[in-house]
Amino acid sequence: MIKKKYIPTYIVEKKDRKKVKVVENLETRRLSIIYIIWRFIVYFLGVQFRRFTGKSDVQKTATQLREIFEEFGGFWVKTGQLLALRSDLFPDEVCDELLKLQYEAIGFPFDIARSTIESELGKPIDKIFEVFEEEPLAAASIAQVHKAVLRKRKKLIPVVVKVQRPGLGEAFKRDLDLIKIFVNFLISLNIGSYLRLDEAVTELEKTFREELDFRYEASSIRQMKKTLKAHKIYAPKVYDKYSKRRVLVMEFIDGVLMSDYIKTYQRDRAKARRWEEENDVDPKKVGEGLYLSLLRQIYEDNLYHGDLHPGNIILLRKSKFVLIDLGSTGSLDTELRTTYLKYNNALTEGNFAKAADYVIRFAVDVPKINISKARVEIAQATQIWAAKSGLKGLSYKEKSLGGATAEFSQVLIKYGIPSNWSFLKVSRSLLTLDGSLQYLLPDFDYFKVSKKYNKESERRALIQSLRPESMMASMNKLSETVAEYNDLILPQLRQRTIPFELTVNKFALSLAVILRTLSSVLLIGGFSTLYVFLYQQYFEIIQPINVEVIDEVVRQLPYIPYLKWLGILIGGGLVYKVLLDCANILERKEFGN
């Protein structure tokens, strides 16, 4: 539960909030396949007409496309959001508009919500909730949300209840089937192979499966809550007992939506500043915290929030914030995650040629092109972005990481280099967060913030490596490597060196004696080192056995910080174990007695 001291004052009063419109007959919202096809035909004819008459308007084209997806609702919103990733294909205006797709759905009647809840939970609604507000708090393409008070072990807990829209499965399947037909048609004609549309369909099928079963979202919330705790970021608790396929019950967070803060900032900047001062909120601190956390989610946790738009961020007092809607998460395979990290490090260091190499590695099935020339052009495009990002008066978008992506995407299009959908999905997460950062960090400096992340990441890695469980894991891994050498590689070497077995045996025995002698010397030295460590760090432990002669010697030694001592002791222990293991291997029977 959020502590009361962190609950902020409202920035938008409840009476001023727009109410969700509820309709009784949801069937009127269903659109036929013929209408969908006709709507797209009219749209494309309009685009071509404007181009033919010399009145082409990219912004108008982008806005109309977004409005079409919003009109269709349901699965089309998800499809539009996926197409927004293709900054390498569509103009920036189109991608920006599609990124704004947050379908403000018409709500459905409370009777349907009650029926769904009681069907899923197997109890009357008043047996589960002390209070249940009939008016929806919000509505979207997948579900609508109600505020309620849950009875749990004689406690009353404020919650939000997410209820899936009726008939969603059938509507989604129909839309997905239509999209599949269209994609298969293009593939059969070998049109758009560069787009790797089959991967897009796979991603949509994954979305279809997960969006229709809230248990996937419940699982993601539990995992994200655990990882975000280390970031000192709060995430709502999910109540598993009351969360089923079509119903999800979560903790209610009493805070201010980032979207409300941004609207207030746009309309009345003075009011937004007063709210910040009243609640001790530093926009710069919040912005950096969001960006650094997302980088940590991607590179260290390998579990990141895939849709950090302003409606999924809740502001609290003292510059704290909460992330919600944790169902849209992503992860990367080890190779791609490593490549992405190296790409960002290369950018941070200003090594644009190396960054270009990693951009090409993101691609799948690179065509037969002049790679050297493409590499040079990508590096030049990225360098142009870096030079511009340091200028004053530029828009946030031009300075953000999305600006770099936009620059080199044009080169990828030129050479027909296909982008990796996983890479595009991560890029979308960063681009979506830009919707908030442009107000929190208008003077965003990618290089400065990225260097700060690298420094913090290295510190966390060092601390993690010094933990007992990490040290044990390292030692076990070392032992496994030695054992693997002994079990797999050594027998093969033995068979190849049978003619020299006698010579090898003598050499092995001699080497084993030397290694055992060295390990004994190291062990004796280790006791002396441990004594000095205890003398400097925990004198009270060795005080009873401390003698004047030894005390005089130890006192002359330079003081060593605690962390360096741990490194020395751990390193010495590992070397001792390696020497001992190698001696044991050399004395095995296959080398003779």
C-alpha positions as CSV (number, residue, x, y, z in Angstrom):
1,M,0.0,0.0,0.0
2,I,1.2,3.5,-0.7
3,K,2.0,5.5,2.4
4,K,-0.3,8.4,3.1
5,K,2.7,10.8,3.1
6,Y,3.2,10.1,-0.6
7,I,-0.4,10.6,-1.7
8,P,-0.5,14.0,-3.6
9,T,-3.3,16.6,-3.9
10,Y,-5.5,16.4,-7.1
11,I,-4.5,18.3,-10.1
12,V,-7.8,17.7,-11.8
13,E,-10.9,17.6,-9.7
14,K,-13.3,14.6,-10.0
15,K,-16.1,16.9,-11.1
16,D,-14.0,18.1,-14.0
17,R,-13.2,14.7,-15.3
18,K,-14.9,13.5,-18.5
19,K,-17.3,10.7,-17.8
20,V,-17.2,7.5,-19.8
21,K,-20.1,7.3,-22.2
22,V,-22.1,4.0,-21.7
23,V,-24.3,2.5,-24.5
24,E,-26.9,-0.2,-24.0
25,N,-26.6,-1.8,-27.4
26,L,-23.0,-2.8,-28.1
27,E,-23.9,-4.4,-31.4
28,T,-24.1,-1.0,-33.0
29,R,-20.3,-0.7,-32.5
30,R,-19.5,-3.8,-34.6
31,L,-18.2,-3.1,-38.0
32,S,-18.5,-5.4,-41.0
33,I,-15.5,-6.6,-43.1
34,I,-17.0,-4.9,-46.2
35,Y,-17.1,-1.5,-44.3
36,I,-13.5,-1.9,-43.1
37,I,-12.2,-2.6,-46.6
38,W,-14.3,0.3,-48.1
39,R,-13.0,2.7,-45.4
40,F,-9.4,1.9,-46.3
41,I,-10.1,2.2,-50.1
42,V,-11.7,5.7,-49.5
43,Y,-8.7,6.7,-47.4
44,F,-6.0,5.7,-50.0
45,L,-8.0,7.3,-52.8
46,G,-8.1,10.5,-50.8
47,V,-4.3,10.4,-50.3
48,Q,-3.7,9.8,-54.0
49,F,-6.1,12.6,-55.0
50,R,-4.2,15.1,-52.8
51,R,-0.9,14.0,-54.2
52,F,-2.3,14.2,-57.8
53,T,-3.6,17.7,-57.2
54,G,-0.4,18.9,-55.6
55,K,-2.0,19.4,-52.2
56,S,-0.3,16.6,-50.4
57,D,-0.5,17.0,-46.6
58,V,1.5,14.4,-44.6
59,Q,0.1,15.5,-41.3
60,K,-3.5,15.3,-42.5
61,T,-2.8,11.8,-44.0
62,A,-1.3,10.7,-40.6
63,T,-4.2,12.1,-38.6
64,Q,-6.9,10.5,-40.8
65,L,-5.1,7.1,-40.5
66,R,-5.1,7.3,-36.7
67,E,-8.8,8.3,-36.8
68,I,-9.6,5.2,-38.9
69,F,-7.9,2.8,-36.4
70,E,-9.6,4.6,-33.5
71,E,-13.0,4.2,-35.3
72,F,-12.5,0.5,-35.8
73,G,-11.3,0.0,-32.2
74,G,-10.6,-3.4,-30.8
75,F,-7.7,-5.2,-32.4
76,W,-7.2,-2.5,-35.0
77,V,-5.8,-0.2,-32.2
78,K,-3.2,-2.9,-31.4
79,T,-2.4,-3.2,-35.1
80,G,-2.0,0.5,-35.5
81,Q,0.3,0.6,-32.5
82,L,2.4,-2.1,-34.0
83,L,2.7,-0.3,-37.3
84,A,3.9,2.8,-35.4
85,L,7.1,0.9,-34.8
86,R,8.0,1.1,-38.5
87,S,9.7,4.5,-38.5
88,D,11.9,2.9,-41.3
89,L,8.8,2.7,-43.5
90,F,6.3,5.5,-42.6
91,P,7.0,9.2,-42.3
92,D,7.6,10.5,-38.7
93,E,4.2,12.2,-38.7
94,V,2.4,8.9,-39.3
95,C,4.4,7.1,-36.6
96,D,3.8,9.9,-34.2
97,E,0.0,9.8,-34.8
98,L,-0.1,6.0,-34.5
99,L,1.8,6.2,-31.2
100,K,-1.0,8.3,-29.8
101,L,-3.5,5.5,-30.4
102,Q,-5.2,5.1,-27.0
103,Y,-8.7,4.1,-28.0
104,E,-11.2,5.9,-25.7
105,A,-13.9,3.3,-25.9
106,I,-17.6,3.5,-25.3
107,G,-18.4,1.8,-22.0
108,F,-20.8,-1.1,-21.6
109,P,-23.6,-1.3,-19.0
110,F,-23.0,-2.3,-15.4
111,D,-25.3,-5.3,-15.7
112,I,-22.9,-6.8,-18.2
113,A,-19.9,-6.0,-15.9
114,R,-21.7,-7.6,-13.0
115,S,-22.6,-10.7,-15.0
116,T,-19.0,-11.2,-16.1
117,I,-17.6,-10.7,-12.6
118,E,-20.0,-13.1,-11.0
119,S,-19.5,-15.7,-13.7
120,E,-15.7,-15.6,-13.4
121,L,-15.5,-15.4,-9.5
122,G,-18.5,-17.7,-8.8
123,K,-20.1,-15.4,-6.2
124,P,-22.5,-12.5,-6.1
125,I,-20.7,-9.2,-6.5
126,D,-21.9,-7.9,-3.1
127,K,-20.4,-10.9,-1.4
128,I,-16.9,-9.9,-2.6
129,F,-17.0,-6.1,-2.6
130,E,-18.2,-3.8,0.2
131,V,-18.6,-1.0,-2.4
132,F,-18.7,-1.3,-6.2
133,E,-19.1,1.9,-8.3
134,E,-21.4,1.3,-11.2
135,E,-20.0,4.1,-13.3
136,P,-16.8,3.1,-15.1
137,L,-13.6,4.9,-14.1
138,A,-12.2,4.4,-17.6
139,A,-12.8,2.4,-20.7
140,A,-10.5,1.1,-23.4
141,S,-10.5,-1.3,-26.4
142,I,-10.0,-4.4,-24.2
143,A,-11.9,-3.6,-21.0
144,Q,-13.4,-1.1,-18.7
145,V,-12.3,-0.3,-15.1
146,H,-14.5,0.2,-12.0
147,K,-13.4,1.4,-8.6
148,A,-14.4,-0.8,-5.7
149,V,-13.7,-1.7,-2.1
150,L,-12.7,-5.4,-1.6
151,R,-13.5,-7.4,1.5
152,K,-10.4,-9.4,2.5
153,R,-9.9,-11.0,5.9
154,K,-12.1,-8.4,7.6
155,K,-10.2,-5.6,5.9
156,L,-11.5,-3.1,3.4
157,I,-9.1,-2.5,0.5
158,P,-9.6,0.1,-2.2
159,V,-9.2,-1.6,-5.6
160,V,-9.8,-1.3,-9.3
161,V,-11.6,-4.0,-11.1
162,K,-10.8,-4.5,-14.8
163,V,-13.6,-6.2,-16.7
164,Q,-13.2,-7.5,-20.2
165,R,-15.5,-6.3,-22.9
166,P,-18.2,-8.7,-24.0
167,G,-17.8,-10.5,-27.3
168,L,-14.2,-9.4,-27.5
169,G,-12.9,-12.9,-28.5
170,E,-15.1,-13.1,-31.6
171,A,-14.4,-9.5,-32.7
172,F,-10.6,-9.9,-32.2
173,K,-10.5,-13.2,-34.1
174,R,-12.5,-11.7,-37.0
175,D,-10.1,-8.7,-37.2
176,L,-7.0,-10.9,-36.9
177,D,-8.3,-13.3,-39.7
178,L,-8.8,-10.3,-42.0
179,I,-5.3,-9.0,-41.3
180,K,-3.9,-12.5,-42.0
181,I,-5.7,-12.7,-45.3
182,F,-4.3,-9.3,-46.4
183,V,-0.8,-10.2,-45.2
184,N,-0.8,-13.6,-46.9
185,F,-2.0,-11.9,-50.1
186,L,0.9,-9.5,-50.1
187,I,3.4,-12.3,-49.3
188,S,2.1,-14.5,-52.2
189,L,2.7,-11.5,-54.6
190,N,6.1,-11.0,-53.0
191,I,5.1,-7.5,-51.9
192,G,6.6,-6.0,-48.8
193,S,9.0,-8.8,-48.1
194,Y,11.3,-6.1,-46.6
195,L,8.6,-5.6,-43.9
196,R,8.8,-9.2,-42.6
197,L,5.0,-9.1,-42.2
198,D,4.9,-12.7,-41.1
199,E,6.8,-11.7,-37.9
200,A,4.2,-8.9,-37.5
201,V,1.4,-11.4,-37.7
202,T,3.2,-13.6,-35.1
203,E,3.4,-10.6,-32.8
204,L,-0.3,-9.9,-33.3
205,E,-1.2,-13.5,-32.5
206,K,0.8,-13.2,-29.3
207,T,-1.1,-10.0,-28.4
208,F,-4.4,-11.7,-29.3
209,R,-3.7,-14.6,-26.9
210,E,-2.4,-12.5,-24.0
211,E,-4.9,-9.6,-24.2
212,L,-7.9,-12.0,-24.0
213,D,-6.7,-13.7,-20.8
214,F,-6.0,-11.4,-17.9
215,R,-4.0,-14.1,-16.1
216,Y,-1.1,-13.2,-18.4
217,E,-1.3,-9.7,-17.2
218,A,-1.5,-10.8,-13.5
219,S,1.6,-12.8,-14.0
220,S,3.5,-9.9,-15.6
221,I,2.4,-7.6,-12.7
222,R,3.8,-10.0,-10.1
223,Q,7.2,-10.2,-12.0
224,M,7.4,-6.5,-12.7
225,K,6.5,-5.6,-9.1
226,K,9.4,-7.8,-7.9
227,T,12.0,-6.2,-10.3
228,L,10.7,-2.6,-9.8
229,K,11.1,-2.9,-6.0
230,A,14.9,-2.9,-6.6
231,H,14.4,0.4,-8.5
232,K,12.5,1.8,-5.6
233,I,9.5,2.2,-7.8
234,Y,6.1,1.0,-6.7
235,A,3.7,-1.1,-8.7
236,P,0.1,-2.1,-7.8
237,K,-0.6,-5.4,-6.1
238,V,-2.7,-7.9,-7.9
239,Y,-5.2,-10.0,-5.9
240,D,-4.8,-13.4,-7.5
241,K,-7.8,-15.0,-5.8
242,Y,-10.1,-12.5,-7.5
243,S,-8.2,-12.4,-10.9
244,K,-9.4,-14.7,-13.6
245,R,-9.5,-14.8,-17.4
246,R,-11.9,-11.9,-17.9
247,V,-11.6,-10.1,-14.5
248,L,-8.5,-8.6,-12.9
249,V,-8.6,-7.0,-9.4
250,M,-5.7,-4.7,-8.5
251,E,-4.8,-2.3,-5.8
252,F,-6.1,1.2,-6.3
253,I,-3.3,3.9,-6.5
254,D,-4.4,7.3,-5.3
255,G,-2.2,9.6,-7.3
256,V,-2.1,11.9,-10.3
257,L,-1.9,10.5,-13.8
258,M,1.0,11.8,-15.9
259,S,-1.6,12.5,-18.6
260,D,-3.5,14.8,-16.3
261,Y,-0.3,16.6,-15.3
262,I,0.6,17.1,-19.0
263,K,-2.9,18.4,-19.9
264,T,-2.7,20.9,-17.0
265,Y,0.9,21.9,-18.0
266,Q,-0.3,22.6,-21.5
267,R,-3.4,24.6,-20.5
268,D,-2.2,26.4,-17.3
269,R,1.6,26.1,-16.7
270,A,1.4,28.2,-13.5
271,K,-1.1,25.8,-12.0
272,A,1.2,22.9,-12.8
273,R,4.1,24.6,-11.2
274,R,2.0,25.3,-8.1
275,W,1.1,21.6,-7.9
276,E,4.7,20.6,-8.2
277,E,5.7,22.9,-5.4
278,E,2.8,21.9,-3.2
279,N,3.7,18.2,-3.6
280,D,7.5,18.5,-3.7
281,V,7.7,17.1,-7.2
282,D,10.8,17.8,-9.3
283,P,10.0,17.1,-13.0
284,K,13.7,16.6,-13.8
285,K,14.2,14.0,-11.1
286,V,11.0,12.2,-12.2
287,G,12.1,12.3,-15.9
288,E,15.5,10.9,-15.2
289,G,14.1,8.3,-12.8
290,L,11.7,7.0,-15.5
291,Y,14.4,6.9,-18.2
292,L,17.1,5.3,-16.0
293,S,14.6,2.7,-14.8
294,L,13.5,1.8,-18.3
295,L,17.2,1.3,-19.3
296,R,17.7,-0.9,-16.3
297,Q,14.5,-2.9,-17.1
298,I,15.8,-3.5,-20.6
299,Y,19.5,-4.3,-20.0
300,E,19.6,-5.7,-16.5
301,D,16.2,-7.1,-15.6
302,N,15.3,-8.2,-19.2
303,L,11.7,-7.4,-18.4
304,Y,10.6,-4.0,-19.5
305,H,7.3,-2.0,-19.6
306,G,6.3,-2.0,-23.2
307,D,3.8,0.8,-23.1
308,L,4.9,3.7,-20.9
309,H,2.5,6.3,-22.3
310,P,1.4,9.1,-19.9
311,G,-1.7,7.2,-18.9
312,N,0.4,4.4,-17.4
313,I,2.4,6.6,-15.1
314,I,1.1,7.9,-11.7
315,L,2.8,10.8,-9.9
316,L,3.2,10.8,-6.1
317,R,4.7,13.3,-3.7
318,K,8.4,13.8,-3.3
319,S,9.1,13.0,-7.0
320,K,8.0,9.3,-6.6
321,F,6.0,7.6,-9.2
322,V,4.1,4.4,-9.9
323,L,4.0,2.3,-13.1
324,I,0.6,0.7,-14.0
325,D,-0.8,-1.4,-16.8
326,L,2.0,-3.9,-16.5
327,G,0.5,-6.4,-18.9
328,S,2.3,-5.0,-21.9
329,T,5.9,-6.2,-21.1
330,G,8.7,-7.4,-23.2
331,S,12.1,-9.2,-23.1
332,L,15.0,-9.8,-25.4
333,D,17.0,-12.9,-26.2
334,T,20.6,-12.7,-24.7
335,E,22.3,-12.0,-28.0
336,L,20.0,-9.1,-29.0
337,R,20.1,-7.6,-25.5
338,T,23.9,-7.6,-25.5
339,T,24.0,-6.1,-29.0
340,Y,21.5,-3.4,-28.0
341,L,23.5,-2.5,-24.9
342,K,26.7,-2.3,-27.0
343,Y,25.0,-0.1,-29.5
344,N,23.9,2.4,-26.8
345,N,27.4,2.3,-25.3
346,A,29.0,3.0,-28.7
347,L,26.6,6.0,-29.1
348,T,27.4,7.3,-25.6
349,E,31.2,7.0,-26.3
350,G,30.7,8.8,-29.7
351,N,32.0,5.8,-31.6
352,F,29.5,6.1,-34.5
353,A,31.3,3.6,-36.7
354,K,30.9,0.9,-34.1
355,A,27.3,1.9,-33.5
356,A,26.7,1.5,-37.2
357,D,28.1,-2.1,-37.0
358,Y,25.5,-2.9,-34.3
359,V,22.7,-1.4,-36.2
360,I,23.4,-3.7,-39.1
361,R,23.6,-6.6,-36.7
362,F,20.0,-5.8,-35.6
363,A,18.8,-6.6,-39.1
364,V,17.6,-10.0,-40.2
365,D,18.5,-11.5,-43.6
366,V,20.7,-8.6,-44.8
367,P,20.5,-8.4,-48.6
368,K,23.6,-8.5,-50.9
369,I,24.6,-4.8,-50.7
370,N,27.8,-2.8,-50.2
371,I,27.9,-3.2,-46.4
372,S,31.0,-1.0,-46.1
373,K,29.2,1.9,-47.8
374,A,26.0,1.3,-45.8
375,R,28.0,1.3,-42.6
376,V,29.7,4.6,-43.4
377,E,26.3,6.2,-44.2
378,I,24.7,4.9,-41.0
379,A,27.6,6.3,-39.0
380,Q,27.4,9.7,-40.8
381,A,23.6,9.9,-40.2
382,T,24.1,9.1,-36.5
383,Q,26.9,11.6,-36.2
384,I,24.6,14.3,-37.6
385,W,22.0,13.5,-34.9
386,A,24.7,13.7,-32.2
387,A,25.9,17.1,-33.5
388,K,22.3,18.4,-33.5
389,S,21.4,17.0,-30.1
390,G,23.8,19.4,-28.4
391,L,22.2,22.5,-30.0
392,K,19.9,24.9,-28.1
393,G,16.3,25.4,-29.2
394,L,15.8,22.0,-30.8
395,S,12.7,20.0,-30.2
396,Y,12.8,17.2,-27.7
397,K,12.3,14.6,-30.4
398,E,15.3,15.7,-32.4
399,K,17.5,15.3,-29.3
400,S,16.1,12.0,-28.0
401,L,17.3,8.5,-29.0
402,G,14.3,8.3,-31.3
403,G,16.1,11.1,-33.3
404,A,19.1,8.8,-33.9
405,T,16.8,6.0,-35.0
406,A,15.0,8.3,-37.4
407,E,18.3,9.3,-39.0
408,F,19.7,5.9,-39.6
409,S,16.3,4.4,-40.6
410,Q,16.5,6.3,-43.9
411,V,19.7,4.6,-44.7
412,L,18.2,1.2,-43.9
413,I,15.3,1.9,-46.3
414,K,17.8,3.0,-49.0
415,Y,19.7,-0.3,-48.8
416,G,16.6,-2.5,-48.1
417,I,18.0,-3.7,-44.8
418,P,15.1,-5.2,-42.8
419,S,14.7,-4.2,-39.1
420,N,14.3,-6.7,-36.3
421,W,10.8,-6.5,-34.8
422,S,12.2,-7.1,-31.3
423,F,14.5,-4.1,-31.7
424,L,11.6,-2.0,-33.0
425,K,9.5,-3.0,-29.9
426,V,12.2,-1.8,-27.5
427,S,12.5,1.4,-29.5
428,R,8.7,1.9,-29.3
429,S,9.0,1.7,-25.4
430,L,11.6,4.5,-25.4
431,L,9.6,6.5,-28.0
432,T,6.4,6.1,-26.0
433,L,8.2,7.4,-22.8
434,D,9.2,10.4,-24.8
435,G,5.6,11.5,-24.6
436,S,6.2,12.3,-20.9
437,L,9.9,13.2,-21.0
438,Q,9.4,16.1,-23.4
439,Y,7.6,17.9,-20.6
440,L,9.7,16.6,-17.7
441,L,13.1,16.9,-19.4
442,P,12.7,19.5,-22.2
443,D,16.6,20.0,-22.2
444,F,17.2,16.2,-22.4
445,D,20.8,15.3,-22.9
446,Y,21.0,11.7,-24.1
447,F,24.8,11.4,-23.6
448,K,24.7,12.8,-20.0
449,V,21.9,10.5,-18.9
450,S,23.3,7.5,-20.6
451,K,26.7,7.9,-18.9
452,K,24.9,8.3,-15.6
453,Y,23.1,5.0,-16.2
454,N,26.4,3.2,-17.2
455,K,28.0,4.4,-14.0
456,E,25.1,3.3,-11.8
457,S,24.9,-0.1,-13.7
458,E,28.6,-0.8,-13.1
459,R,28.2,0.0,-9.4
460,R,25.3,-2.4,-9.1
461,A,27.2,-5.1,-11.0
462,L,30.1,-4.7,-8.5
463,I,27.9,-5.0,-5.5
464,Q,26.1,-8.0,-7.0
465,S,29.4,-9.8,-7.6
466,L,30.4,-9.3,-4.0
467,R,27.3,-11.0,-2.6
468,P,27.9,-14.5,-1.1
469,E,25.4,-16.1,-3.5
470,S,27.2,-14.5,-6.5
471,M,30.6,-15.6,-5.3
472,M,29.3,-19.2,-4.7
473,A,27.8,-19.2,-8.2
474,S,31.1,-18.0,-9.7
475,M,33.0,-20.7,-7.9
476,N,30.5,-23.4,-8.9
477,K,30.7,-22.3,-12.5
478,L,34.5,-22.5,-12.3
479,S,34.3,-26.0,-10.8
480,E,31.9,-27.0,-13.6
481,T,34.3,-25.6,-16.2
482,V,37.1,-27.6,-14.7
483,A,35.0,-30.7,-14.5
484,E,33.8,-30.2,-18.1
485,Y,37.4,-30.0,-19.2
486,N,38.2,-33.2,-17.3
487,D,35.2,-35.2,-18.5
488,L,35.0,-34.0,-22.1
489,I,38.2,-32.4,-23.4
490,L,40.9,-34.3,-21.4
491,P,39.9,-37.9,-22.6
492,Q,40.2,-36.6,-26.2
493,L,43.6,-35.2,-25.6
494,R,44.7,-38.4,-23.9
495,Q,43.7,-40.5,-27.0
496,R,45.6,-38.1,-29.3
497,T,48.7,-38.3,-27.1
498,I,48.9,-42.1,-26.4
499,P,52.4,-42.4,-28.1
500,F,53.7,-39.8,-25.6
501,E,51.9,-41.2,-22.6
502,L,55.1,-41.9,-20.5
503,T,56.5,-38.4,-21.2
504,V,53.1,-36.8,-20.4
505,N,52.8,-38.8,-17.1
506,K,56.2,-37.6,-15.9
507,F,55.5,-34.1,-16.9
508,A,52.0,-34.2,-15.4
509,L,53.3,-35.5,-12.0
510,S,56.0,-32.9,-11.9
511,L,53.5,-30.1,-12.7
512,A,51.0,-31.5,-10.1
513,V,53.7,-31.3,-7.4
514,I,54.5,-27.7,-8.3
515,L,50.8,-26.8,-8.3
516,R,50.3,-28.4,-4.9
517,T,53.3,-26.6,-3.5
518,L,52.0,-23.3,-4.8
519,S,48.5,-23.9,-3.4
520,S,50.1,-24.7,0.0
521,V,52.1,-21.5,0.0
522,L,49.0,-19.6,-1.1
523,L,47.0,-21.1,1.8
524,I,49.6,-20.1,4.3
525,G,49.7,-16.6,2.8
526,G,45.9,-16.6,2.9
527,F,45.9,-17.0,6.7
528,S,48.3,-14.0,7.0
529,T,46.1,-11.9,4.6
530,L,43.0,-12.8,6.6
531,Y,44.7,-11.8,9.8
532,V,45.6,-8.3,8.4
533,F,42.1,-7.9,7.1
534,L,40.6,-8.7,10.5
535,Y,43.1,-6.4,12.1
536,Q,42.1,-3.4,9.9
537,Q,38.4,-4.1,9.7
538,Y,37.3,-6.2,12.8
539,F,40.1,-5.7,15.4
540,E,38.0,-6.8,18.2
541,I,37.9,-10.4,16.8
542,I,41.7,-10.9,16.8
543,Q,42.4,-8.7,19.8
544,P,42.8,-11.7,22.2
545,I,45.5,-13.3,20.1
546,N,47.3,-10.1,19.0
547,V,50.9,-9.9,20.1
548,E,53.2,-6.9,20.2
549,V,55.7,-8.2,17.5
550,I,53.0,-8.9,15.0
551,D,51.2,-5.7,15.9
552,E,54.3,-3.7,15.0
553,V,54.5,-5.3,11.6
554,V,50.9,-5.1,10.7
555,R,50.7,-1.5,11.7
556,Q,53.3,-0.6,9.1
557,L,51.1,-1.9,6.3
558,P,48.9,0.6,4.2
559,Y,45.2,0.7,5.0
560,I,43.1,-1.0,2.4
561,P,39.3,-0.2,1.9
562,Y,36.7,-2.9,2.7
563,L,35.6,-3.6,-0.9
564,K,39.2,-4.0,-2.0
565,W,39.8,-6.5,0.8
566,L,36.8,-8.5,-0.4
567,G,38.3,-8.6,-3.9
568,I,41.7,-9.7,-2.6
569,L,40.2,-12.5,-0.4
570,I,37.8,-13.7,-3.1
571,G,40.5,-13.6,-5.8
572,G,43.0,-15.5,-3.5
573,G,40.3,-18.1,-2.8
574,L,39.5,-18.7,-6.5
575,V,43.2,-19.0,-7.4
576,Y,43.8,-21.5,-4.6
577,K,40.8,-23.6,-5.8
578,V,42.0,-23.5,-9.4
579,L,45.5,-24.6,-8.4
580,L,44.1,-27.5,-6.3
581,D,41.7,-28.6,-9.0
582,C,44.3,-28.6,-11.6
583,A,46.7,-30.7,-9.4
584,N,43.9,-33.2,-8.8
585,I,43.2,-33.5,-12.5
586,L,46.8,-34.1,-13.4
587,E,47.0,-36.9,-10.8
588,R,44.0,-38.8,-12.3
589,K,44.6,-42.4,-13.2
590,E,44.5,-41.7,-16.9
591,F,47.9,-40.1,-16.5
592,G,49.3,-43.0,-14.6
593,N,50.4,-43.4,-11.0
